[in-house]
């Protein structure tokens, strides 16, 4: 395995939704999420919002990379200089519909 980081692709807002879909699929069977959200539909919905926050915040205040144009692997970094992510930074980086959807999902749980 190579340590060549030059083959990584830095993602921007135009790829955020696709990156979230990859991460939701990757964490679909995460034991912790299964424990807290045993219902698969509910788990996917809530993890989609949570991961959208991570990806969008990473794009705005850190770095988000993919292993290839096919987005087989996604990595999100937020440097210590931008952590913790404040409420206002979250509002500025995450699409409003994602925040609204998460609030609605939480009230329906």
LINSULWO-V908017 format. One record per backbone hydrogen bond with DSSP energy under -0.5 kcal/mol. CO is the residue of the C=O (numbers start at 0). NH is the residue of the N-H. E is the energy in kcal/mol with one decimal. If there is no record, write none. Layout:
# LINSULWO-V908017
CO NH E
CO NH E
This chain:
# LINSULWO-V908017
2 4 -0.9
3 6 -0.7
4 7 -1.4
7 9 -0.5
8 65 -2.4
11 14 -1.9
12 15 -1.2
14 18 -2.4
15 19 -2.4
16 20 -2.1
17 21 -1.9
18 22 -2.3
19 23 -2.8
20 24 -2.0
21 25 -2.2
22 26 -2.2
24 27 -0.9
26 29 -1.8
29 33 -2.7
30 34 -2.2
31 35 -2.2
32 36 -2.6
37 39 -0.5
38 42 -2.8
39 43 -2.3
40 44 -2.0
41 45 -2.6
42 46 -2.6
43 47 -1.7
44 48 -1.5
45 49 -2.5
46 50 -2.8
47 51 -1.7
48 52 -2.1
49 53 -1.7
50 54 -2.7
51 55 -2.6
52 56 -2.3
53 57 -2.3
54 58 -2.4
55 59 -2.0
56 60 -3.1
57 61 -1.8
62 76 -3.2
63 10 -3.3
64 74 -2.4
65 8 -2.6
67 70 -1.9
72 66 -1.6
74 64 -2.6
76 62 -2.8
78 81 -2.1
79 82 -1.3
83 85 -0.6
85 89 -2.3
86 90 -2.3
87 91 -1.9
88 92 -1.8
89 93 -2.4
94 97 -1.2
94 98 -1.6
95 99 -2.8
96 100 -2.4
97 101 -2.3
98 102 -2.2
99 103 -2.2
100 104 -2.4
101 105 -2.4
102 106 -1.6
103 107 -1.2
104 108 -0.7
105 108 -0.6
